[in-house]
Amino acid sequence: MTYTYLEQHIRCIPDFPQSGILFRDITPLLRNQLHATIDALASLLSDDEWQAIDAIVGVESRGFIFASALAYAKNKSFLVVRKPKKLPPPVNSVSYSLEYGQDTLEMSSQFVGQRVLVVDDVLATGGTLAATCQLCQQSGHSIEQMLILINLADLNTFTWQGLTPRALFRYGSE
């Protein structure tokens, strides 16, 4: 199964949710090629890199889909980053800026620190991913790598402490 074949299952919806936006709809990919997509994401890391990971962090909400499936496939722990007031205390919180305002994410602070892989569906400006990485560090975790389904490269040059997220699909600048 090639990345090009998988990419054919992503619908492009112009002017959604507002004029000038080209929305990448992954629901056909999830419906038709979830197993192959998880295998392709997993292949972005070497066996040695997988050995260095204890847990996979999923970012609410679509990051949960990919992170939990990868955790199952690779026999790793699964941790979540959620919107405020969705996790019981104790939690760590990080507020961050979005292109349209402020938001906050939370992560449980009750678990012993682990070596983690952060997984999300889309990397746009990098605000959510940066906040997630901050939360992981506040919670005692060491970030080993980041996996993204779609990197909208025209909107970011995101790195975290020398790590560049790996993406299955990249749209925009090279």
VOVO-919082 format. One record per residue (C-alpha): z, y, x; residue in one letter. Coordinates in steps of 0.001 Angstrom, whole numbers, plus 524288, in hexadecimal, padded with zeros to 5 digits. Each point is the difference from the previous one (the first is absolute). Example, Ala and Ser with C-alpha at 12.3 -4.5 7.8 and 13.67 -1.06 7.14 Angstrom:
<pt zz="81E78" yy="7EE6C" xx="8300C" type="a"/>
<pt zz="7FD6C" yy="80D70" xx="8055A" type="s"/>
% end
This chain:
<pt zz="80000" yy="80000" xx="80000" type="m"/>
<pt zz="7FBEF" yy="80D01" xx="80616" type="t"/>
<pt zz="80644" yy="80D4D" xx="7FE80" type="y"/>
<pt zz="7F30A" yy="804D5" xx="7FA7F" type="t"/>
<pt zz="8007E" yy="7F593" xx="7F578" type="y"/>
<pt zz="80DF9" yy="803B3" xx="7FC84" type="l"/>
<pt zz="7FCA9" yy="80E6E" xx="7FFE9" type="e"/>
<pt zz="7F5C8" yy="7FD81" xx="7F57F" type="q"/>
<pt zz="80B80" yy="7FD5D" xx="7F6D9" type="h"/>
<pt zz="80527" yy="80DEA" xx="8015D" type="i"/>
<pt zz="7FAA6" yy="808F9" xx="7F56D" type="r"/>
<pt zz="7FD47" yy="80E32" xx="8034C" type="c"/>
<pt zz="8034F" yy="80904" xx="7F4A7" type="i"/>
<pt zz="7FB35" yy="80E07" xx="80216" type="p"/>
<pt zz="80811" yy="80B69" xx="7FAE6" type="d"/>
<pt zz="80C08" yy="7F7CF" xx="7FCF3" type="f"/>
<pt zz="80AF1" yy="803A0" xx="7FDF2" type="p"/>
<pt zz="7FA4F" yy="80D95" xx="801A7" type="q"/>
<pt zz="7F340" yy="80679" xx="803AE" type="s"/>
<pt zz="7FC2A" yy="7FE62" xx="80E3D" type="g"/>
<pt zz="807E0" yy="7F387" xx="8023C" type="i"/>
<pt zz="7F94E" yy="7F301" xx="802BA" type="l"/>
<pt zz="809D1" yy="7F5CE" xx="7FB54" type="f"/>
<pt zz="7FFC6" yy="7F280" xx="8064A" type="r"/>
<pt zz="80392" yy="7F64F" xx="7F541" type="d"/>
<pt zz="80594" yy="7F38F" xx="805F3" type="i"/>
<pt zz="8028D" yy="7F8ED" xx="7F32C" type="t"/>
<pt zz="7F349" yy="7F809" xx="800C8" type="p"/>
<pt zz="803B0" yy="7FC2D" xx="80DF4" type="l"/>
<pt zz="80D60" yy="7FB88" xx="7FB4E" type="l"/>
<pt zz="7FA1D" yy="7F89E" xx="7F494" type="r"/>
<pt zz="7F507" yy="7F946" xx="80751" type="n"/>
<pt zz="803F1" yy="7FF18" xx="80E55" type="q"/>
<pt zz="80EBD" yy="8010A" xx="801A0" type="l"/>
<pt zz="80153" yy="7F3D3" xx="80874" type="h"/>
<pt zz="7F4B8" yy="803EF" xx="808ED" type="a"/>
<pt zz="8053A" yy="80DE7" xx="800DA" type="t"/>
<pt zz="80D75" yy="7FB4C" xx="80441" type="i"/>
<pt zz="7F9B8" yy="7F70D" xx="80A20" type="d"/>
<pt zz="7F7C2" yy="80B55" xx="80508" type="a"/>
<pt zz="80BD4" yy="808FF" xx="800EF" type="l"/>
<pt zz="807AE" yy="7F56C" xx="80710" type="a"/>
<pt zz="7F4EB" yy="7FE68" xx="809C4" type="s"/>
<pt zz="801A9" yy="80E25" xx="80462" type="l"/>
<pt zz="80BD6" yy="7FB89" xx="807E2" type="l"/>
<pt zz="7FFDC" yy="7F5EA" xx="80AD2" type="s"/>
<pt zz="808C1" yy="7F404" xx="7FFC7" type="d"/>
<pt zz="80895" yy="8065C" xx="80A60" type="d"/>
<pt zz="8014B" yy="80C43" xx="7F7A9" type="e"/>
<pt zz="803E1" yy="7F7CF" xx="7F433" type="w"/>
<pt zz="80A5C" yy="7F941" xx="80855" type="q"/>
<pt zz="805FE" yy="80D54" xx="802EA" type="a"/>
<pt zz="801FF" yy="802FF" xx="7F176" type="i"/>
<pt zz="80BF0" yy="7FBEF" xx="7F829" type="d"/>
<pt zz="7FD71" yy="80716" xx="7F33A" type="a"/>
<pt zz="7F539" yy="806E5" xx="7F89A" type="i"/>
<pt zz="802BF" yy="80D00" xx="7F967" type="v"/>
<pt zz="7F866" yy="802F4" xx="7F38F" type="g"/>
<pt zz="7FE74" yy="80DDE" xx="7FAF5" type="v"/>
<pt zz="800C7" yy="8024E" xx="7F14B" type="e"/>
<pt zz="7F842" yy="7FC58" xx="7F8C1" type="s"/>
<pt zz="7F31A" yy="7FA21" xx="80441" type="r"/>
<pt zz="80523" yy="7FD98" xx="80DAB" type="g"/>
<pt zz="808EA" yy="7F5E5" xx="7F99D" type="f"/>
<pt zz="7F41E" yy="7F7C7" xx="7FC64" type="i"/>
<pt zz="7FB0C" yy="7FEA8" xx="80DE0" type="f"/>
<pt zz="80D21" yy="7FFD6" xx="806F5" type="a"/>
<pt zz="805F8" yy="7F56D" xx="7F773" type="s"/>
<pt zz="7F3DE" yy="7F774" xx="80100" type="a"/>
<pt zz="7FFD8" yy="8019A" xx="80ED5" type="l"/>
<pt zz="80E92" yy="7FD07" xx="800AF" type="a"/>
<pt zz="7FDB1" yy="7F377" xx="7F86D" type="y"/>
<pt zz="7F3F4" yy="7FC2C" xx="807F2" type="a"/>
<pt zz="806CA" yy="80279" xx="80D04" type="k"/>
<pt zz="80D9F" yy="7FB52" xx="7FC15" type="n"/>
<pt zz="8065E" yy="80D39" xx="80273" type="k"/>
<pt zz="80A92" yy="807AA" xx="7F902" type="s"/>
<pt zz="7FBC6" yy="80A68" xx="7F646" type="f"/>
<pt zz="80625" yy="80D90" xx="7FF25" type="l"/>
<pt zz="7FCA6" yy="80AE5" xx="7F685" type="v"/>
<pt zz="7FEC3" yy="80EBD" xx="80078" type="v"/>
<pt zz="80143" yy="805D2" xx="7F271" type="r"/>
<pt zz="80037" yy="80CA0" xx="7F860" type="k"/>
<pt zz="80D90" yy="805E1" xx="7FDAD" type="p"/>
<pt zz="80A0C" yy="7F938" xx="7F764" type="k"/>
<pt zz="7F8DF" yy="7F2DE" xx="7FFED" type="k"/>
<pt zz="808DB" yy="7F94C" xx="80A00" type="l"/>
<pt zz="80EAB" yy="7FDEF" xx="7FF08" type="p"/>
<pt zz="8086B" yy="806AF" xx="80A3F" type="p"/>
<pt zz="80180" yy="800DD" xx="80B34" type="p"/>
<pt zz="7F2B0" yy="805CE" xx="8033E" type="v"/>
<pt zz="7F9F3" yy="8090D" xx="809ED" type="n"/>
<pt zz="7F719" yy="80AC8" xx="7FACF" type="s"/>
<pt zz="7F525" yy="80840" xx="805B9" type="v"/>
<pt zz="7F982" yy="80B88" xx="7F941" type="s"/>
<pt zz="7F25F" yy="8039F" xx="8043F" type="y"/>
<pt zz="7F4E0" yy="8092D" xx="7FCB2" type="s"/>
<pt zz="7F409" yy="7FC22" xx="7F866" type="l"/>
<pt zz="7F3A7" yy="807D2" xx="7FE3A" type="e"/>
<pt zz="8052D" yy="803A7" xx="7F27A" type="y"/>
<pt zz="80EB3" yy="80114" xx="80230" type="g"/>
<pt zz="80BC6" yy="7F820" xx="80482" type="q"/>
<pt zz="803DB" yy="7F1DA" xx="7FE2B" type="d"/>
<pt zz="80AE8" yy="7F6F8" xx="8046A" type="t"/>
<pt zz="8006D" yy="7F1BF" xx="803FF" type="l"/>
<pt zz="80BA1" yy="7F6FC" xx="8017C" type="e"/>
<pt zz="8031F" yy="7F36B" xx="80737" type="m"/>
<pt zz="80BEC" yy="7F757" xx="7FF7B" type="s"/>
<pt zz="80953" yy="80247" xx="80B38" type="s"/>
<pt zz="80771" yy="7F343" xx="7FDDE" type="q"/>
<pt zz="7F789" yy="7F734" xx="80883" type="f"/>
<pt zz="800FC" yy="7FD82" xx="80E9B" type="v"/>
<pt zz="7F502" yy="80666" xx="80798" type="g"/>
<pt zz="7F3DC" yy="7F7DF" xx="80243" type="q"/>
<pt zz="7F2D2" yy="8011B" xx="806AB" type="r"/>
<pt zz="7F716" yy="8044D" xx="7F4EC" type="v"/>
<pt zz="7F1DC" yy="8014D" xx="7FBFA" type="l"/>
<pt zz="7FDBB" yy="80B3E" xx="7F66D" type="v"/>
<pt zz="7F578" yy="7FD4F" xx="7F5C8" type="v"/>
<pt zz="7F9CA" yy="8092B" xx="7F616" type="d"/>
<pt zz="7F377" yy="8008E" xx="7F83F" type="d"/>
<pt zz="7FA6C" yy="80D5A" xx="803AB" type="v"/>
<pt zz="8021D" yy="8096B" xx="80B36" type="l"/>
<pt zz="7FBC2" yy="80DA1" xx="7FBE9" type="a"/>
<pt zz="80771" yy="80B45" xx="8065B" type="t"/>
<pt zz="80AA0" yy="7F76E" xx="805ED" type="g"/>
<pt zz="80BBA" yy="805FA" xx="7F8EF" type="g"/>
<pt zz="8042C" yy="7F374" xx="7F953" type="t"/>
<pt zz="7FE13" yy="7F7CB" xx="80C2C" type="l"/>
<pt zz="80794" yy="8099D" xx="8087F" type="a"/>
<pt zz="80B40" yy="80032" xx="7F63C" type="a"/>
<pt zz="7FFEE" yy="7F11F" xx="7FF8E" type="t"/>
<pt zz="80094" yy="7FF1F" xx="80ECF" type="c"/>
<pt zz="80B51" yy="809BC" xx="80030" type="q"/>
<pt zz="8071F" yy="7F7D2" xx="7F5C9" type="l"/>
<pt zz="7FDF4" yy="7F398" xx="807C6" type="c"/>
<pt zz="805D7" yy="80647" xx="80C0F" type="q"/>
<pt zz="80B65" yy="805F4" xx="7F869" type="q"/>
<pt zz="802A9" yy="7F26A" xx="7FAA4" type="s"/>
<pt zz="8006A" yy="7FA16" xx="80DAA" type="g"/>
<pt zz="7F2A5" yy="7F98F" xx="8000E" type="h"/>
<pt zz="7F64D" yy="8002C" xx="80B37" type="s"/>
<pt zz="7F1F8" yy="8029D" xx="7FBE5" type="i"/>
<pt zz="7F705" yy="7F66B" xx="806D0" type="e"/>
<pt zz="7F361" yy="80358" xx="7F8DF" type="q"/>
<pt zz="7FA0A" yy="805A0" xx="7F388" type="m"/>
<pt zz="7F56C" yy="7F9FA" xx="7F773" type="l"/>
<pt zz="7F84D" yy="8079A" xx="7F5EA" type="i"/>
<pt zz="7F5C9" yy="7FAFA" xx="7F698" type="l"/>
<pt zz="7F84A" yy="80CDE" xx="7FFBF" type="i"/>
<pt zz="8009B" yy="80B10" xx="809E9" type="n"/>
<pt zz="7FA02" yy="80CC0" xx="7FB16" type="l"/>
<pt zz="7FDB6" yy="80453" xx="80DFD" type="a"/>
<pt zz="7FAA3" yy="80D81" xx="7FC9C" type="d"/>
<pt zz="80D77" yy="80393" xx="7FAD9" type="l"/>
<pt zz="80873" yy="7FBAD" xx="80B70" type="n"/>
<pt zz="801A4" yy="7FCC2" xx="80E48" type="t"/>
<pt zz="80CBC" yy="7F8E2" xx="7FD75" type="f"/>
<pt zz="80797" yy="7F94C" xx="80ABA" type="t"/>
<pt zz="80E66" yy="7FC7E" xx="800C4" type="w"/>
<pt zz="80651" yy="7FFF0" xx="80D5E" type="q"/>
<pt zz="7F392" yy="7FB6E" xx="8068A" type="g"/>
<pt zz="7FC29" yy="7F63B" xx="7F55C" type="l"/>
<pt zz="7F37A" yy="801DD" xx="7F863" type="t"/>
<pt zz="7FF6B" yy="7F92E" xx="7F2C7" type="p"/>
<pt zz="7F5F0" yy="7F540" xx="7FEF2" type="r"/>
<pt zz="7F785" yy="80061" xx="7F3EA" type="a"/>
<pt zz="7F74F" yy="7F614" xx="7F989" type="l"/>
<pt zz="7F710" yy="80ABE" xx="7FADB" type="f"/>
<pt zz="7FDCE" yy="80D6F" xx="805DC" type="r"/>
<pt zz="7F8E7" yy="80B0C" xx="7F93E" type="y"/>
<pt zz="7FC7E" yy="80C99" xx="806D5" type="g"/>
<pt zz="800E6" yy="8046B" xx="80E1B" type="s"/>
<pt zz="7FEDA" yy="7F677" xx="80B24" type="e"/>
% end
